[in-house]
Amino acid sequence: QFFIFFFFFKQKTAYEMLRSLVGSEMCIRDRQYAEESKEYNEFKKQEKFYRFFKGDFKKDISDIIDLNNPELDLNKFGITTQLIKGYTVYKFKQPEGIYLIKNYLPIATQVECCVNCLNEYIKKPFRTNMYVYDEGYTEADGTKPKDYSREKFIVNDPKRYFFNRKIRWTNLGFQYDWNNRFYPNVKTSVPDNMRQLAMEVISLLDLGSYVPESVIINFYDKKNHMTGHLDDGEKDQISPIISFSVGLSCVFLMGENTKDVKPLAIRLDSGDVFIMSKHARTCYHGVPRVIEDSLDAEPFENYLKEKYQDEEHAKLKELGDRSADEETELPKNNEYNAVNYLKENRLNFNFRQVEVSNDGA
């Protein structure tokens, strides 16, 4: 007697898979999964290689573009350099429109950004991936997301930092609708200090008119990754994406407009700014790996020691009995906590222009 069993699997939508990943740059598309199901493409091969790599990133990989390495053959990767206002700007030949500036953000700015990300930018009116737990929210099919154990994700340690690690992304400015993949006419302000970061890069590289209308901030721990995707939700597909890295280093894959082409593997470190303009603006990219213990913490610790006298620095480190914020239910992080966070995690905040401007920029 024979028995035949049928198994039915529900295919996850891009949105469902999205929330289960890192919150990433949050623009993963349905067609990404359709393309991956066709074949084991070149982009996917590189994602798997770097995600599960066990060796030494500095010694064992010859194909990774680590611009900290003075022996790196820039010609091999089609990279040229230009000195602009004291900054060494690395320009990539392929895909056209990539610029990388190492150590662009000063330590003080990195710490300030981290403090704001941990304390302020995760609070309303800005929206995080936690909005699905808001009262009254339901999925398209009428169900509510399963609740989660908050205690499992909370770090509430004055000797480390205060944060809910369930938060994977937050959105400033135009608020993207991840479910329906478009920008409705719902937006918050973009804080002036954040807006200025993007505009200074635009001015430095003379990239034309630009309006930083939306900022997506990603929170990565050492186990998080971001699958390859296109940022094609914005009406404006011409203006560049300006992306800053703070905290742990990562392997960033920069591909083409198809996943059949082997992507470049680029190391991004704390303080770097990466620009995707022109053709690169419409190409696949992702982060398969955050590199554990990769932050050089000494400059950050020296910054705190120089800013505060020894006695003040000791008090800053020992502050623990702080009242909880009403919304986050956690104490606010100070600069010491922020540096501790960056030792264990990576922040990425990237800017994009959403609407097409009148001059077509």
C-alpha positions as CSV (number, residue, x, y, z in Angstrom):
1,Q,0.0,0.0,0.0
2,F,1.4,3.4,-1.0
3,F,0.7,6.7,0.5
4,I,1.2,10.0,-1.3
5,F,1.7,13.1,0.8
6,F,1.4,16.6,-0.5
7,F,3.2,19.5,1.2
8,F,2.0,23.1,0.6
9,F,4.4,25.9,1.4
10,K,3.2,29.5,1.6
11,Q,5.7,31.7,-0.3
12,K,6.6,34.7,1.8
13,T,6.0,38.1,0.3
14,A,8.8,40.6,0.2
15,Y,7.3,42.4,3.1
16,E,7.1,39.3,5.3
17,M,10.7,38.3,4.5
18,L,11.7,41.9,5.0
19,R,10.6,42.1,8.6
20,S,12.2,38.8,9.4
21,L,15.6,40.0,8.1
22,V,17.4,43.1,9.3
23,G,15.1,45.8,8.3
24,S,18.0,46.5,6.0
25,E,17.7,49.4,3.6
26,M,14.2,48.1,3.4
27,C,13.6,48.2,-0.3
28,I,13.8,44.5,-1.1
29,R,11.4,43.7,-3.9
30,D,9.2,40.8,-4.8
31,R,11.1,40.3,-8.1
32,Q,14.3,39.8,-6.1
33,Y,12.9,36.5,-4.8
34,A,11.6,35.6,-8.2
35,E,15.0,36.1,-9.7
36,E,16.8,34.2,-7.0
37,S,14.5,31.2,-7.5
38,K,15.5,30.9,-11.1
39,E,19.1,30.1,-10.5
40,Y,22.0,30.3,-8.1
41,N,23.2,33.6,-9.5
42,E,26.6,35.4,-9.0
43,F,25.3,37.9,-6.5
44,K,23.9,35.1,-4.4
45,K,27.1,33.2,-4.5
46,Q,29.0,36.1,-3.1
47,E,26.4,36.7,-0.4
48,K,26.7,33.1,0.8
49,F,30.6,33.2,0.7
50,Y,30.9,36.3,2.8
51,R,28.0,35.5,5.2
52,F,29.6,32.2,6.2
53,F,33.3,33.1,5.8
54,K,35.3,31.9,8.8
55,G,38.8,33.3,8.1
56,D,40.6,36.6,8.6
57,F,39.1,39.3,6.4
58,K,42.4,41.2,6.2
59,K,44.6,38.2,5.4
60,D,42.6,35.6,3.6
61,I,40.5,37.4,1.0
62,S,42.2,38.9,-2.0
63,D,39.0,40.0,-3.8
64,I,37.7,42.3,-1.1
65,I,38.3,46.0,-1.7
66,D,39.8,47.2,1.6
67,L,41.0,50.8,1.0
68,N,42.8,50.7,4.3
69,N,45.3,48.4,2.7
70,P,48.2,50.4,1.2
71,E,49.2,47.5,-1.0
72,L,45.7,47.3,-2.7
73,D,46.0,47.5,-6.5
74,L,43.5,50.2,-7.3
75,N,43.9,49.6,-11.1
76,K,42.8,46.0,-10.7
77,F,39.4,47.3,-9.6
78,G,39.2,50.3,-11.8
79,I,39.5,52.8,-9.0
80,T,40.9,56.3,-9.3
81,T,41.5,58.9,-6.6
82,Q,41.0,62.6,-6.4
83,L,41.9,65.0,-3.6
84,I,39.0,67.4,-2.9
85,K,39.2,69.9,-0.1
86,G,41.5,67.6,1.9
87,Y,39.4,64.4,1.3
88,T,40.7,61.5,-0.7
89,V,37.7,60.6,-2.9
90,Y,37.8,57.1,-4.4
91,K,35.9,56.8,-7.7
92,F,34.9,53.5,-9.2
93,K,34.8,52.9,-12.9
94,Q,32.2,50.2,-12.7
95,P,29.4,50.5,-12.0
96,E,29.5,54.1,-13.0
97,G,28.6,56.6,-10.3
98,I,30.2,55.1,-7.1
99,Y,32.2,57.3,-4.8
100,L,33.7,56.4,-1.4
101,I,35.3,58.7,1.1
102,K,37.1,56.9,4.0
103,N,37.0,58.4,7.5
104,Y,34.7,61.2,6.4
105,L,32.7,61.7,9.6
106,P,34.6,63.1,12.6
107,I,34.5,61.0,15.8
108,A,32.4,63.6,17.5
109,T,29.8,63.5,14.7
110,Q,29.7,59.7,14.8
111,V,29.0,59.7,18.5
112,E,26.4,62.5,18.3
113,C,24.6,60.6,15.5
114,C,24.6,57.4,17.6
115,V,23.2,59.1,20.6
116,N,20.4,60.6,18.6
117,C,19.7,57.2,16.9
118,L,19.4,55.4,20.2
119,N,17.4,58.1,22.0
120,E,15.5,60.3,19.6
121,Y,15.1,58.9,16.1
122,I,13.4,55.8,17.3
123,K,10.5,57.8,18.9
124,K,7.3,59.1,17.3
125,P,6.7,60.9,15.0
126,F,9.5,58.9,13.3
127,R,8.4,55.3,12.5
128,T,10.4,52.2,13.2
129,N,9.7,48.6,12.2
130,M,7.9,48.3,15.6
131,Y,4.9,50.1,14.1
132,V,3.3,46.7,13.4
133,Y,2.8,46.4,17.2
134,D,0.9,49.7,17.5
135,E,-2.6,49.5,18.8
136,G,-5.1,49.1,15.9
137,Y,-2.5,47.8,13.4
138,T,-3.5,44.7,11.4
139,E,-1.9,42.9,8.4
140,A,-3.5,43.0,5.0
141,D,-5.3,39.8,5.8
142,G,-6.7,41.2,9.0
143,T,-4.4,39.4,11.4
144,K,-2.0,41.0,13.9
145,P,1.7,40.1,14.1
146,K,2.6,37.7,16.8
147,D,3.8,39.4,20.0
148,Y,7.4,39.1,21.0
149,S,9.3,38.7,24.2
150,R,10.6,42.2,25.0
151,E,13.0,40.9,27.6
152,K,14.8,38.8,25.1
153,F,15.8,41.9,23.1
154,I,16.2,44.6,25.7
155,V,19.7,45.7,26.7
156,N,19.4,47.7,29.9
157,D,22.9,47.9,31.2
158,P,24.5,51.3,32.2
159,K,27.9,49.7,31.6
160,R,26.9,48.9,28.0
161,Y,23.9,50.8,26.7
162,F,20.1,51.0,26.7
163,F,18.2,49.7,23.6
164,N,15.6,47.4,22.3
165,R,17.4,45.3,19.7
166,K,14.1,44.4,18.1
167,I,14.3,47.8,16.4
168,R,15.9,47.2,13.0
169,W,15.2,50.4,11.2
170,T,13.7,53.9,11.6
171,N,12.5,56.3,9.0
172,L,12.9,60.1,9.0
173,G,11.2,62.4,6.5
174,F,9.0,60.7,3.9
175,Q,7.6,57.6,5.5
176,Y,7.8,54.6,3.2
177,D,4.9,52.2,3.1
178,W,6.7,48.8,3.1
179,N,3.5,46.8,2.6
180,N,2.4,48.5,-0.6
181,R,5.9,49.7,-1.7
182,F,5.4,53.4,-2.2
183,Y,5.8,56.8,-0.5
184,P,2.4,58.2,0.6
185,N,2.1,61.8,1.5
186,V,3.1,61.2,5.0
187,K,6.3,62.7,6.3
188,T,8.1,64.1,9.3
189,S,10.8,66.7,9.2
190,V,14.4,65.7,8.6
191,P,16.5,67.0,11.5
192,D,18.8,69.8,10.4
193,N,22.0,68.1,11.5
194,M,21.1,65.0,9.5
195,R,20.1,67.0,6.4
196,Q,23.4,68.9,6.6
197,L,25.4,65.7,6.5
198,A,24.0,64.8,3.1
199,M,24.2,68.3,1.6
200,E,27.8,68.7,2.5
201,V,28.7,65.5,0.6
202,I,26.6,66.7,-2.4
203,S,28.4,70.0,-2.4
204,L,31.8,68.4,-2.0
205,L,31.4,66.1,-5.0
206,D,29.4,68.8,-7.0
207,L,26.5,66.4,-7.6
208,G,24.0,69.1,-8.4
209,S,20.7,70.0,-6.8
210,Y,19.5,67.6,-4.2
211,V,16.7,67.4,-1.5
212,P,17.3,64.8,1.2
213,E,13.6,63.9,1.7
214,S,13.9,60.5,3.3
215,V,16.5,59.0,5.7
216,I,16.5,55.3,6.5
217,I,18.5,54.3,9.5
218,N,19.5,50.7,9.9
219,F,20.5,49.0,13.2
220,Y,22.7,46.0,12.6
221,D,24.2,43.7,15.2
222,K,27.0,41.3,14.3
223,K,24.6,38.6,13.2
224,N,22.4,40.8,10.9
225,H,22.7,40.9,7.1
226,M,20.9,42.5,4.2
227,T,20.1,40.6,1.1
228,G,20.8,42.1,-2.3
229,H,18.1,44.5,-3.5
230,L,17.3,47.6,-5.6
231,D,16.3,50.9,-4.1
232,D,13.5,51.6,-6.6
233,G,10.7,52.8,-4.4
234,E,11.4,56.5,-5.0
235,K,9.9,58.4,-7.9
236,D,13.3,60.0,-8.3
237,Q,15.7,57.3,-9.6
238,I,18.4,59.7,-10.7
239,S,19.5,61.6,-7.6
240,P,22.1,59.7,-5.6
241,I,21.8,57.7,-2.4
242,I,24.2,59.0,0.2
243,S,25.0,56.3,2.8
244,F,27.0,56.7,6.0
245,S,28.5,53.9,8.1
246,V,29.1,54.2,11.9
247,G,30.3,51.4,14.2
248,L,31.4,47.9,13.2
249,S,32.7,47.4,9.7
250,C,30.9,45.5,7.0
251,V,31.3,43.8,3.7
252,F,29.2,45.7,1.2
253,L,28.3,44.1,-2.2
254,M,27.9,46.4,-5.1
255,G,26.5,44.7,-8.2
256,E,25.0,45.6,-11.5
257,N,21.3,45.9,-12.6
258,T,21.2,42.1,-12.8
259,K,22.3,39.5,-10.3
260,D,24.1,37.5,-13.0
261,V,27.2,39.8,-12.7
262,K,29.6,39.1,-9.8
263,P,29.4,42.1,-7.4
264,L,32.3,44.0,-6.0
265,A,33.0,43.3,-2.3
266,I,33.9,46.5,-0.5
267,R,34.8,47.0,3.1
268,L,33.0,49.9,4.7
269,D,34.3,51.2,8.1
270,S,33.1,53.6,10.7
271,G,33.0,57.1,9.4
272,D,32.9,56.2,5.7
273,V,30.4,57.7,3.3
274,F,29.4,55.7,0.2
275,I,27.6,57.4,-2.7
276,M,25.6,55.6,-5.4
277,S,24.9,57.9,-8.3
278,K,24.2,57.7,-12.1
279,H,24.1,54.0,-13.2
280,A,25.0,52.7,-9.7
281,R,21.8,54.2,-8.3
282,T,19.8,51.5,-10.1
283,C,22.0,48.5,-9.3
284,Y,21.8,45.7,-6.8
285,H,23.6,46.0,-3.5
286,G,23.5,44.4,0.0
287,V,25.4,43.7,3.2
288,P,26.1,40.0,3.7
289,R,28.3,40.4,6.7
290,V,29.0,42.7,9.6
291,I,32.5,42.1,10.8
292,E,32.7,41.4,14.5
293,D,35.2,43.3,16.8
294,S,36.2,45.5,13.8
295,L,35.8,48.9,15.4
296,D,39.0,50.7,16.4
297,A,37.6,52.0,19.7
298,E,40.7,53.9,20.8
299,P,39.9,57.2,18.9
300,F,36.4,57.1,20.4
301,E,37.7,56.6,23.9
302,N,40.3,59.3,23.5
303,Y,37.6,61.6,22.3
304,L,35.6,61.1,25.5
305,K,38.7,61.5,27.7
306,E,39.6,64.8,25.9
307,K,36.1,66.1,26.1
308,Y,35.7,65.3,29.8
309,Q,38.3,65.7,32.5
310,D,39.3,62.4,34.2
311,E,36.9,62.9,37.1
312,E,34.0,63.8,34.8
313,H,34.8,60.9,32.5
314,A,34.6,58.5,35.4
315,K,31.2,59.9,36.4
316,L,30.0,59.6,32.9
317,K,30.9,56.0,32.8
318,E,29.2,55.3,36.1
319,L,25.9,57.0,35.5
320,G,23.3,54.3,36.0
321,D,20.3,55.5,38.0
322,R,18.6,57.5,35.2
323,S,14.9,57.9,34.9
324,A,13.3,55.9,32.1
325,D,12.0,57.7,29.0
326,E,8.2,57.5,28.8
327,E,8.1,56.1,25.3
328,T,11.1,53.8,25.2
329,E,10.7,52.8,28.8
330,L,14.5,52.9,29.0
331,P,17.1,55.4,30.3
332,K,18.6,57.7,27.8
333,N,22.1,56.8,26.4
334,N,25.0,59.2,27.0
335,E,28.1,59.4,24.8
336,Y,29.8,56.6,26.8
337,N,26.8,54.3,26.1
338,A,26.9,55.3,22.4
339,V,30.5,54.3,22.1
340,N,29.8,50.9,23.8
341,Y,26.9,50.4,21.3
342,L,29.2,51.1,18.3
343,K,31.7,48.5,19.6
344,E,29.0,45.8,19.2
345,N,26.8,47.1,16.4
346,R,26.7,49.0,13.1
347,L,24.6,52.0,12.2
348,N,23.8,52.9,8.6
349,F,21.9,56.0,7.7
350,N,21.2,56.6,4.0
351,F,19.5,59.6,2.3
352,R,17.4,59.6,-0.8
353,Q,15.4,62.1,-2.8
354,V,11.9,60.9,-3.2
355,E,10.1,63.3,-5.5
356,V,11.4,64.3,-8.9
357,S,12.3,68.0,-8.8
358,N,11.0,70.6,-11.2
359,D,14.4,70.8,-12.9
360,G,14.5,67.0,-13.4
361,A,17.4,66.5,-11.0
